[in-house]
Amino acid sequence: MTNSVFKGLSGKLLPEFFADIKTPYYIIDEAKLISNAEILSSVIENTGCKILLAQKAFSNFDFYPLLSRYISGTEASGLFEARLGYEEMPDGEVHVFCAAYRDDEFPELLEYADHIVFNSVNQLKKFGGAAKERGKSIGLRINPECSTQTDHEIYDPCARGSRLGVTRDVWNREMTDSLLSLLDGLHFHTLCEQNSDALETTLKAVEMRFGDVLLRMKWLNMGGGHHITKEDYDVRLLEKLIKYARDKWDLTVYLEPGEAVALNAGYLISRVLDIVENGGIKTTILDASAACHMPDVIEMPYTPPLLGGYPTGVKNYSYRLAGPTCLSGDIIGEYSFADELNIGDILVFGDMAIYTTCKNNTFNGMPLPDIYKMSADGKFTKLTDFGYLDFKMRLGSRG
Ligand SMILES: *Cc1c(COP(=O)(O)O)cnc(C)c1O
């Protein structure tokens, strides 16, 4: 696990250097963000597609000005993210997809978003006219009914009975000529951490079920879940597929990756508070929590990369790393180490920029980790910090 994930740290992140900073905290690695963004911008250059940042994965807006030099805008899951994209990446396009929009929010949403994607024919009928009158580009999310992964069913929008996207059956039953005339584009999002072969399979399903209507569209949004910046990702095939869609249906292709934008561009620094033993298993209790500070470790689940940590059995000393909360399952994973761990040791988790700072919580009254920026030139600055009031303000009157 001591691999390329930590390449950006060499020489910079020596534990001694960080010993004085209050743990836990996140570091966002600007150089890594840039190298991801360079890959994405080369796809834009080679294909003429547009790429949006899916903010639900990464919304550390201090980096939006940097990202906007490489990508085309932001994608939002609702009102607040749309506003954030509008405010913090003002030169970019602002797209929004939401499973259902609210009457009381839709007018304000129209202030921020330029592309609005609906999840059902009902919602298109309800809000499409108003959006069109305001000059918005209108899309509908389709469901190509093509599952390409079985590992993580909660991340499979094509699972049986999924509420996400309109199937061709439903389209045939509900779509009318006047609603169709509102549509500028179609949107699908079916992948999760997948390579371009899965997109190829999905695009065939999209063509089979919706090829006829795509001829009438100005754009096709292929969603997120493309692991574009991962080492083994086949970018050539992605570019081929984008060009295929572009030429076949004469439209603009959008991608809206979240994870790929900030892949491996962050670290979570934590400290060993205690080490306990039960039934031969040694568990370190850290000041960082899986449940609070890396929720996908439990939700997905997965074991995050750890600097100096190896799979169990590889090195001599094995530990279970766990958080300080009262949740029995607040376990980050099992690792082995070349040396024994001690109370006070600093541990550095990798790939901690995505689905962390924008997804963490204060369960158990846990503090939110502060957020630091590691600039491309190695400079280190605090972006924000959190305290007791960030915990309290969500729970009652603000007096
Ligand atoms: C989650 C999501 C994304 C981003 O997915 P990643 O796996 O982070 O690339 C993009 N679009 C939609 C509609 C999503 O729900």
The ligand as an SDF file (V2000), in Angstrom:
LIG
                    3D

 15 15  0  0  0  0  0  0  0  0999 V2000
  -21.9770   10.6020   -8.1790 C   0  0  0  0  0  0  0  0  0  0  0  0
  -22.2890   11.2350   -9.4570 C   0  0  0  0  0  0  0  0  0  0  0  0
  -21.2480   11.7270  -10.2600 C   0  0  0  0  0  0  0  0  0  0  0  0
  -19.7860   11.5900   -9.8840 C   0  0  0  0  0  0  0  0  0  0  0  0
  -19.4230   10.2660   -9.6970 O   0  0  0  0  0  0  0  0  0  0  0  0
  -17.8900    9.8580   -9.4260 P   0  0  0  0  0  0  0  0  0  0  0  0
  -17.9960    8.3910   -9.1620 O   0  0  0  0  0  0  0  0  0  0  0  0
  -17.4110   10.6100   -8.2390 O   0  0  0  0  0  0  0  0  0  0  0  0
  -17.1260   10.1680  -10.6510 O   0  0  0  0  0  0  0  0  0  0  0  0
  -21.5940   12.3370  -11.4390 C   0  0  0  0  0  0  0  0  0  0  0  0
  -22.8900   12.4690  -11.8140 N   0  0  0  0  0  0  0  0  0  0  0  0
  -23.9170   12.0190  -11.0580 C   0  0  0  0  0  0  0  0  0  0  0  0
  -25.3210   12.2010  -11.5210 C   0  0  0  0  0  0  0  0  0  0  0  0
  -23.6490   11.3840   -9.8570 C   0  0  0  0  0  0  0  0  0  0  0  0
  -24.6590   10.9330   -9.1060 O   0  0  0  0  0  0  0  0  0  0  0  0
  1  2  1  0
  2  3  1  0
  2 14  2  0
  3  4  1  0
  3 10  2  0
  4  5  1  0
  5  6  1  0
  6  7  2  0
  6  8  1  0
  6  9  1  0
 10 11  1  0
 11 12  2  0
 12 13  1  0
 12 14  1  0
 14 15  1  0
M  END
$$$$
